[in-house]
């Protein structure tokens, strides 16, 4: 798809797997768009993962880029609310943005459910890095951003970017999948009780996952010295994803010497995206802009 606009609208939608999607099995399942009364575009049963390309004007481009992982409990993707709306804001700040439509683990077409989201995220990051020159991006200034369950995927990529989750398909897969920074909004982090988000945990790991699998997908337990610098936003009154998720991750980052900044708002709940209509909560984007401008 090509839209003839150079600012604030997608220029292109690109399948991330050009020679067949990895980790699939035969299925008659079809991608679904769910109509919601709150005017949010929800996508379910993703079959062909893509990135939707949003590029700022060349005169405003900073060289930074962000791969965006919308949330939705690993059941759906809040594709515009936590995806394209965010991409447009990033473009307004001169930052290239790529909305990742990643596979959801409860899809019947996935062979191994827990692997698919990370496989798509690794591939997307590498694909953006591969096209850095074409898209006027600095290949060492590519970050990942995630909301809620998308925050879990982003944190999994940031802590396990070097995991060999699939066999190399082409030269793109030889590139590093390490994001240069992470941006996490009210993220699911832990799969350990009592602070796990039950829906995300069930959808990603299935019924009765082993202790080993729970540990593998609890991002606070996977932080390393080379985990990227991280910006976190959470609200103290979040009942869907308890704030302990972000607190655990922030603590783990600090213990490993990873630069991290966290903003805790007293209220806001969960799933507020740009927080339009809440003059105080929506200041998180100002804090993010300052942080991005201060990155090396």
TACORTA-V616679 format. One record per residue. N is the residue number from 1. RES is the residue in three letters. PHI is phi in whole degrees, -180 to 180 (none if undefined). PSI is psi in radians with two decimals (none if undefined). Layout:
# TACORTA-V616679
n=N res=RES phi=PHI psi=PSI
n=N res=RES phi=PHI psi=PSI
This chain:
# TACORTA-V616679
n=1 res=UNK phi=none psi=2.33
n=2 res=UNK phi=-127 psi=2.15
n=3 res=UNK phi=-111 psi=2.25
n=4 res=UNK phi=-83 psi=1.33
n=5 res=UNK phi=-151 psi=2.48
n=6 res=UNK phi=-101 psi=0.05
n=7 res=UNK phi=-152 psi=2.18
n=8 res=UNK phi=82 psi=-0.01
n=9 res=UNK phi=-133 psi=2.71
n=10 res=UNK phi=-65 psi=2.37
n=11 res=UNK phi=-92 psi=-0.41
n=12 res=UNK phi=-166 psi=2.57
n=13 res=UNK phi=-120 psi=2.16
n=14 res=UNK phi=-121 psi=2.20
n=15 res=UNK phi=-64 psi=2.36
n=16 res=UNK phi=-83 psi=-0.39
n=17 res=UNK phi=-110 psi=1.83
n=18 res=UNK phi=-86 psi=-0.30
n=19 res=UNK phi=-119 psi=0.64
n=20 res=UNK phi=101 psi=2.31
n=21 res=UNK phi=-72 psi=2.32
n=22 res=UNK phi=-76 psi=2.81
n=23 res=UNK phi=58 psi=0.89
n=24 res=UNK phi=-124 psi=2.84
n=25 res=UNK phi=-141 psi=2.84
n=26 res=UNK phi=-64 psi=2.35
n=27 res=UNK phi=-160 psi=2.64
n=28 res=UNK phi=-97 psi=0.19
n=29 res=UNK phi=-66 psi=2.52
n=30 res=UNK phi=-125 psi=2.57
n=31 res=UNK phi=-60 psi=2.50
n=32 res=UNK phi=-130 psi=2.40
n=33 res=UNK phi=-105 psi=2.19
n=34 res=UNK phi=-102 psi=2.19
n=35 res=UNK phi=-84 psi=2.21
n=36 res=UNK phi=-120 psi=2.58
n=37 res=UNK phi=-70 psi=-0.36
n=38 res=UNK phi=-89 psi=0.26
n=39 res=UNK phi=65 psi=0.62
n=40 res=UNK phi=-110 psi=2.29
n=41 res=UNK phi=-78 psi=1.97
n=42 res=UNK phi=-109 psi=2.27
n=43 res=UNK phi=-115 psi=2.32
n=44 res=UNK phi=-126 psi=2.83
n=45 res=UNK phi=55 psi=0.83
n=46 res=UNK phi=-60 psi=2.27
n=47 res=UNK phi=-107 psi=-0.64
n=48 res=UNK phi=-124 psi=1.71
n=49 res=UNK phi=-61 psi=2.46
n=50 res=UNK phi=-140 psi=2.87
n=51 res=UNK phi=-118 psi=2.37
n=52 res=UNK phi=-101 psi=2.13
n=53 res=UNK phi=-92 psi=2.17
n=54 res=UNK phi=-123 psi=1.99
n=55 res=UNK phi=-115 psi=2.38
n=56 res=UNK phi=-75 psi=2.91
n=57 res=UNK phi=-63 psi=2.57
n=58 res=UNK phi=-60 psi=-0.60
n=59 res=UNK phi=-70 psi=-0.39
n=60 res=UNK phi=-102 psi=-0.13
n=61 res=UNK phi=-65 psi=2.32
n=62 res=UNK phi=-91 psi=-0.26
n=63 res=UNK phi=94 psi=-0.24
n=64 res=UNK phi=-80 psi=2.70
n=65 res=UNK phi=-145 psi=2.66
n=66 res=UNK phi=-137 psi=2.24
n=67 res=UNK phi=-91 psi=2.14
n=68 res=UNK phi=-103 psi=2.24
n=69 res=UNK phi=-111 psi=1.77
n=70 res=UNK phi=-64 psi=2.72
n=71 res=UNK phi=-92 psi=-3.06
n=72 res=UNK phi=148 psi=0.39
n=73 res=UNK phi=68 psi=0.37
n=74 res=UNK phi=59 psi=0.39
n=75 res=UNK phi=-113 psi=-0.76
n=76 res=UNK phi=-137 psi=3.04
n=77 res=UNK phi=-118 psi=2.16
n=78 res=UNK phi=-79 psi=1.35
n=79 res=UNK phi=-68 psi=-0.68
n=80 res=UNK phi=-89 psi=-0.79
n=81 res=UNK phi=-58 psi=-0.76
n=82 res=UNK phi=-117 psi=0.41
n=83 res=UNK phi=-137 psi=-1.51
n=84 res=UNK phi=-68 psi=-0.58
n=85 res=UNK phi=-62 psi=-0.67
n=86 res=UNK phi=-70 psi=-0.69
n=87 res=UNK phi=-60 psi=-0.72
n=88 res=UNK phi=-66 psi=-0.68
n=89 res=UNK phi=-64 psi=-0.78
n=90 res=UNK phi=-60 psi=-0.74
n=91 res=UNK phi=-58 psi=-0.67
n=92 res=UNK phi=-65 psi=-0.30
n=93 res=UNK phi=-103 psi=0.21
n=94 res=UNK phi=81 psi=0.28
n=95 res=UNK phi=-108 psi=2.25
n=96 res=UNK phi=-70 psi=2.53
n=97 res=UNK phi=-137 psi=2.56
n=98 res=UNK phi=-137 psi=1.92
n=99 res=UNK phi=-85 psi=2.09
n=100 res=UNK phi=-91 psi=2.06
n=101 res=UNK phi=-93 psi=1.64
n=102 res=UNK phi=-98 psi=2.75
n=103 res=UNK phi=-70 psi=2.54
n=104 res=UNK phi=-102 psi=2.34
n=105 res=UNK phi=-66 psi=-0.25
n=106 res=UNK phi=-88 psi=0.15
n=107 res=UNK phi=-72 psi=2.41
n=108 res=UNK phi=-70 psi=-0.27
n=109 res=UNK phi=-90 psi=0.03
n=110 res=UNK phi=-98 psi=2.32
n=111 res=UNK phi=-76 psi=-0.83
n=112 res=UNK phi=-123 psi=1.82
n=113 res=UNK phi=-59 psi=-0.79
n=114 res=UNK phi=-73 psi=-0.29
n=115 res=UNK phi=-85 psi=-0.50
n=116 res=UNK phi=-61 psi=-0.82
n=117 res=UNK phi=-60 psi=-0.76
n=118 res=UNK phi=-66 psi=-0.70
n=119 res=UNK phi=-57 psi=-0.79
n=120 res=UNK phi=-67 psi=-0.69
n=121 res=UNK phi=-67 psi=-0.75
n=122 res=UNK phi=-61 psi=-0.80
n=123 res=UNK phi=-64 psi=-0.73
n=124 res=UNK phi=-63 psi=-0.78
n=125 res=UNK phi=-62 psi=-0.76
n=126 res=UNK phi=-66 psi=-0.66
n=127 res=UNK phi=-65 psi=-0.73
n=128 res=UNK phi=-64 psi=-0.76
n=129 res=UNK phi=-63 psi=-0.69
n=130 res=UNK phi=-62 psi=-0.59
n=131 res=UNK phi=-102 psi=0.31
n=132 res=UNK phi=-56 psi=-0.81
n=133 res=UNK phi=-65 psi=-0.77
n=134 res=UNK phi=-59 psi=-0.67
n=135 res=UNK phi=-98 psi=0.21
n=136 res=UNK phi=61 psi=0.78
n=137 res=UNK phi=-118 psi=2.54
n=138 res=UNK phi=-81 psi=2.07
n=139 res=UNK phi=-63 psi=-0.26
n=140 res=UNK phi=-106 psi=0.34
n=141 res=UNK phi=-133 psi=0.78
n=142 res=UNK phi=-110 psi=2.05
n=143 res=UNK phi=-110 psi=3.07
n=144 res=UNK phi=-127 psi=2.51
n=145 res=UNK phi=-133 psi=2.40
n=146 res=UNK phi=-146 psi=2.60
n=147 res=UNK phi=-118 psi=2.25
n=148 res=UNK phi=55 psi=-2.07
n=149 res=UNK phi=-63 psi=-0.55
n=150 res=UNK phi=-64 psi=-0.49
n=151 res=UNK phi=-69 psi=-0.58
n=152 res=UNK phi=-65 psi=-0.76
n=153 res=UNK phi=-62 psi=-0.77
n=154 res=UNK phi=-62 psi=-0.73
n=155 res=UNK phi=-71 psi=-0.53
n=156 res=UNK phi=-66 psi=-0.75
n=157 res=UNK phi=-62 psi=-0.76
n=158 res=UNK phi=-67 psi=-0.46
n=159 res=UNK phi=-102 psi=-0.32
n=160 res=UNK phi=-132 psi=0.59
n=161 res=UNK phi=-61 psi=-0.47
n=162 res=UNK phi=-94 psi=0.10
n=163 res=UNK phi=-72 psi=2.33
n=164 res=UNK phi=-85 psi=1.49
n=165 res=UNK phi=-85 psi=-0.18
n=166 res=UNK phi=-160 psi=2.80
n=167 res=UNK phi=-75 psi=2.49
n=168 res=UNK phi=-58 psi=2.37
n=169 res=UNK phi=-102 psi=-0.52
n=170 res=UNK phi=-163 psi=-2.99
n=171 res=UNK phi=-66 psi=-0.43
n=172 res=UNK phi=-61 psi=-0.64
n=173 res=UNK phi=-74 psi=-0.06
n=174 res=UNK phi=-86 psi=-0.22
n=175 res=UNK phi=-79 psi=2.77
n=176 res=UNK phi=-69 psi=2.42
n=177 res=UNK phi=-98 psi=0.17
n=178 res=UNK phi=-74 psi=2.11
n=179 res=UNK phi=-72 psi=2.59
n=180 res=UNK phi=-81 psi=-0.28
n=181 res=UNK phi=-161 psi=2.82
n=182 res=UNK phi=-126 psi=2.51
n=183 res=UNK phi=-127 psi=2.06
n=184 res=UNK phi=-122 psi=2.11
n=185 res=UNK phi=-109 psi=2.14
n=186 res=UNK phi=34 psi=1.00
n=187 res=UNK phi=-80 psi=2.52
n=188 res=UNK phi=-72 psi=2.23
n=189 res=UNK phi=-122 psi=-0.93
n=190 res=UNK phi=-97 psi=2.61
n=191 res=UNK phi=-109 psi=0.16
n=192 res=UNK phi=-93 psi=2.46
n=193 res=UNK phi=-75 psi=2.63
n=194 res=UNK phi=-98 psi=0.24
n=195 res=UNK phi=-104 psi=0.02
n=196 res=UNK phi=-70 psi=2.58
n=197 res=UNK phi=-80 psi=1.97
n=198 res=UNK phi=-59 psi=-0.73
n=199 res=UNK phi=-65 psi=-0.81
n=200 res=UNK phi=-62 psi=-0.74
n=201 res=UNK phi=-63 psi=-0.82
n=202 res=UNK phi=-64 psi=-0.79
n=203 res=UNK phi=-66 psi=-0.65
n=204 res=UNK phi=-82 psi=-0.77
n=205 res=UNK phi=-105 psi=-0.21
n=206 res=UNK phi=79 psi=-3.05
n=207 res=UNK phi=-73 psi=2.40
n=208 res=UNK phi=52 psi=0.97
n=209 res=UNK phi=-66 psi=2.66
n=210 res=UNK phi=-71 psi=2.83
n=211 res=UNK phi=-60 psi=-0.61
n=212 res=UNK phi=-64 psi=-0.76
n=213 res=UNK phi=-69 psi=-0.72
n=214 res=UNK phi=-58 psi=-0.76
n=215 res=UNK phi=-66 psi=-0.72
n=216 res=UNK phi=-61 psi=-0.60
n=217 res=UNK phi=-105 psi=0.23
n=218 res=UNK phi=-97 psi=1.79
n=219 res=UNK phi=-63 psi=-0.48
n=220 res=UNK phi=-66 psi=-0.34
n=221 res=UNK phi=-94 psi=-0.05
n=222 res=UNK phi=-112 psi=0.07
n=223 res=UNK phi=-67 psi=2.38
n=224 res=UNK phi=-128 psi=3.04
n=225 res=UNK phi=-63 psi=-0.46
n=226 res=UNK phi=-99 psi=0.23
n=227 res=UNK phi=-64 psi=2.40
n=228 res=UNK phi=-68 psi=2.73
n=229 res=UNK phi=-53 psi=2.51
n=230 res=UNK phi=-135 psi=2.44
n=231 res=UNK phi=-117 psi=2.24
n=232 res=UNK phi=-127 psi=2.41
n=233 res=UNK phi=-128 psi=2.33
n=234 res=UNK phi=-151 psi=2.76
n=235 res=UNK phi=-111 psi=2.45
n=236 res=UNK phi=-65 psi=-0.44
n=237 res=UNK phi=-98 psi=0.35
n=238 res=UNK phi=-71 psi=1.96
n=239 res=UNK phi=-95 psi=-0.23
n=240 res=UNK phi=-81 psi=-0.83
n=241 res=UNK phi=-126 psi=1.75
n=242 res=UNK phi=-55 psi=2.52
n=243 res=UNK phi=-60 psi=-0.37
n=244 res=UNK phi=-56 psi=-0.50
n=245 res=UNK phi=-56 psi=-0.88
n=246 res=UNK phi=-72 psi=-0.64
n=247 res=UNK phi=-63 psi=-0.76
n=248 res=UNK phi=-61 psi=-0.74
n=249 res=UNK phi=-69 psi=-0.76
n=250 res=UNK phi=-59 psi=-0.76
n=251 res=UNK phi=-63 psi=-0.76
n=252 res=UNK phi=-64 psi=-0.70
n=253 res=UNK phi=-61 psi=-0.79
n=254 res=UNK phi=-62 psi=-0.71
n=255 res=UNK phi=-65 psi=-0.49
n=256 res=UNK phi=-95 psi=0.06
n=257 res=UNK phi=76 psi=0.39
n=258 res=UNK phi=-90 psi=2.26
n=259 res=UNK phi=-62 psi=2.23
n=260 res=UNK phi=-145 psi=2.50
n=261 res=UNK phi=-130 psi=2.31
n=262 res=UNK phi=-132 psi=2.36
n=263 res=UNK phi=-119 psi=2.08
n=264 res=UNK phi=-107 psi=2.09
n=265 res=UNK phi=-97 psi=2.48
n=266 res=UNK phi=-66 psi=-0.47
n=267 res=UNK phi=-146 psi=2.93
n=268 res=UNK phi=144 psi=-0.41
n=269 res=UNK phi=70 psi=-2.31
n=270 res=UNK phi=-138 psi=2.59
n=271 res=UNK phi=75 psi=0.61
n=272 res=UNK phi=-94 psi=-0.09
n=273 res=UNK phi=52 psi=-2.15
n=274 res=UNK phi=-77 psi=-0.08
n=275 res=UNK phi=59 psi=0.68
n=276 res=UNK phi=-59 psi=2.34
n=277 res=UNK phi=97 psi=-0.23
n=278 res=UNK phi=-115 psi=1.72
n=279 res=UNK phi=-61 psi=-0.55
n=280 res=UNK phi=-82 psi=-0.87
n=281 res=UNK phi=-62 psi=-0.62
n=282 res=UNK phi=-70 psi=-0.09
n=283 res=UNK phi=-71 psi=-0.12
n=284 res=UNK phi=-59 psi=-0.56
n=285 res=UNK phi=-68 psi=-0.55
n=286 res=UNK phi=-68 psi=-0.70
n=287 res=UNK phi=-65 psi=-0.69
n=288 res=UNK phi=-65 psi=-0.76
n=289 res=UNK phi=-60 psi=-0.76
n=290 res=UNK phi=-60 psi=-0.76
n=291 res=UNK phi=-65 psi=-0.79
n=292 res=UNK phi=-62 psi=-0.69
n=293 res=UNK phi=-68 psi=-0.35
n=294 res=UNK phi=-96 psi=-0.05
n=295 res=UNK phi=-70 psi=2.59
n=296 res=UNK phi=-66 psi=none
